[in-house]
Amino acid sequence: MKKLFFTSLILLLFSCDKKDDNQIKYDENGTYIGSKNNPPQKMNIMFVGNSITKTGTAPYIGWNGNYGMAATNINNDYVHVLVNKLKQDQIDVNFKIYNVVPWEHNFNWDLSKRDTMFENFDTDLIVLRLGENAGHSENYYAEFEKLIQHFENKNPNQLVITNNFWIAEFKDSIQEKVTLDRGHSFVNINPIAKDSINYAYDEFENYFVARHPSDEGMEAIAKEIYKAIDYSKMKK
């Protein structure tokens, strides 16, 4: 009888562990944790974003770069930090940057204008890191969902979506809800924004530029997105 009890207990514990392994896992901040086992040989990434992802030179505000605003050089913006992390996993990474600032200012902006970027680019991963310039529209859930649906139609293996670096509870909660409702991987970068070291206040005089992530902030964003990338979803 005692032997039967312990055998049943072991089977129960094993089944619980197995169930947990199959569940979607998030860390204490609400960021998806993707598997890093068996990295793919290649990965094509489309980064969809705003000035934090890439912006051209604007000397009138003291910005002379052509990459993620407020990074001290191109290798220190979150896109390049993330790509370098993936390359350290022996992955051949190709990427493109899709700027959607016009959509943030006008939800009626035609996203298909830039869809040529997907031509001859078999997209494995789409990273959506945006929202700071969008207004607090009562239709934000519907508009953000339409945005995601547009990129779902590009048939990526995984969509990783963040909330805002400039914390905005209304938009942040909606971006998280839409992401989870549609079964995608959510990344919470709000905690990064709560530490002043992650802003470029000491690097730039212009307040708009200085509000962008510093090198430390860019690295922190890259680390959170890297955490969410799930190698098990990628084509091998």
Secondary structure as the mmCIF struct_conf table of DSSP 4:
data_model
#
loop_
_struct_conf.conf_type_id
_struct_conf.id
_struct_conf.beg_label_comp_id
_struct_conf.beg_label_asym_id
_struct_conf.beg_label_seq_id
_struct_conf.end_label_comp_id
_struct_conf.end_label_asym_id
_struct_conf.end_label_seq_id
HELX_RH_AL_P HELX_RH_AL_P1 LYS A 2 ASN A 22
BEND BEND1 GLN A 23 GLN A 23
STRN STRN1 TYR A 26 TYR A 26
TURN_TY1_P TURN_TY1_P1 GLU A 28 ASN A 29
BEND BEND2 GLY A 30 GLY A 30
STRN STRN2 TYR A 32 TYR A 32
BEND BEND3 ASN A 37 ASN A 38
BEND BEND4 GLN A 41 GLN A 41
STRN STRN3 LYS A 42 GLY A 49
BEND BEND5 ASN A 50 ASN A 50
TURN_TY1_P TURN_TY1_P2 SER A 51 THR A 53
STRN STRN4 THR A 55 THR A 55
STRN STRN5 ALA A 58 ALA A 58
HELX_RH_3T_P HELX_RH_3T_P1 PRO A 59 ILE A 61
TURN_TY1_P TURN_TY1_P3 GLY A 62 GLY A 62
STRN STRN6 TRP A 63 TRP A 63
BEND BEND6 ASN A 66 ASN A 66
STRN STRN7 TYR A 67 TYR A 67
BEND BEND7 GLY A 68 GLY A 68
TURN_TY1_P TURN_TY1_P4 MET A 69 ALA A 70
BEND BEND8 THR A 72 ASN A 73
HELX_RH_3T_P HELX_RH_3T_P2 ILE A 74 ASN A 76
BEND BEND9 ASP A 77 ASP A 77
HELX_RH_AL_P HELX_RH_AL_P2 TYR A 78 GLN A 88
TURN_TY1_P TURN_TY1_P5 ASP A 89 GLN A 90
STRN STRN8 ASP A 92 ASN A 99
HELX_RH_AL_P HELX_RH_AL_P3 VAL A 101 HIS A 105
TURN_TY1_P TURN_TY1_P6 PHE A 107 ASN A 108
BEND BEND10 TRP A 109 TRP A 109
HELX_RH_3T_P HELX_RH_3T_P3 LEU A 111 PHE A 118
TURN_TY1_P TURN_TY1_P7 GLU A 119 ASN A 120
BEND BEND11 ASP A 124 ASP A 124
STRN STRN9 LEU A 125 ARG A 129
TURN_TY1_P TURN_TY1_P8 GLU A 132 ASN A 133
TURN_TY1_P TURN_TY1_P9 GLU A 138 ASN A 139
HELX_RH_AL_P HELX_RH_AL_P4 TYR A 140 GLU A 152
TURN_TY1_P TURN_TY1_P10 ASN A 153 LYS A 154
BEND BEND12 ASN A 157 ASN A 157
STRN STRN10 GLN A 158 THR A 162
BEND BEND13 PHE A 165 TRP A 166
HELX_RH_AL_P HELX_RH_AL_P5 GLU A 169 ASP A 181
TURN_TY1_P TURN_TY1_P11 ARG A 182 GLY A 183
STRN STRN11 SER A 185 VAL A 187
HELX_RH_AL_P HELX_RH_AL_P6 ASN A 190 ALA A 193
TURN_TY1_P TURN_TY1_P12 LYS A 194 LYS A 194
BEND BEND14 ASP A 195 ASP A 195
HELX_RH_3T_P HELX_RH_3T_P4 SER A 196 ASN A 198
STRN STRN12 TYR A 199 TYR A 199
TURN_TY1_P TURN_TY1_P13 TYR A 201 GLU A 203
BEND BEND15 GLU A 205 ASN A 206
HELX_RH_AL_P HELX_RH_AL_P7 TYR A 207 ALA A 210
TURN_TY1_P TURN_TY1_P14 ARG A 211 ARG A 211
BEND BEND16 HIS A 212 HIS A 212
STRN STRN13 PRO A 213 PRO A 213
HELX_RH_AL_P HELX_RH_AL_P8 ASP A 215 ALA A 228
HELX_RH_3T_P HELX_RH_3T_P5 TYR A 231 LYS A 233
BEND BEND17 MET A 234 MET A 234
#
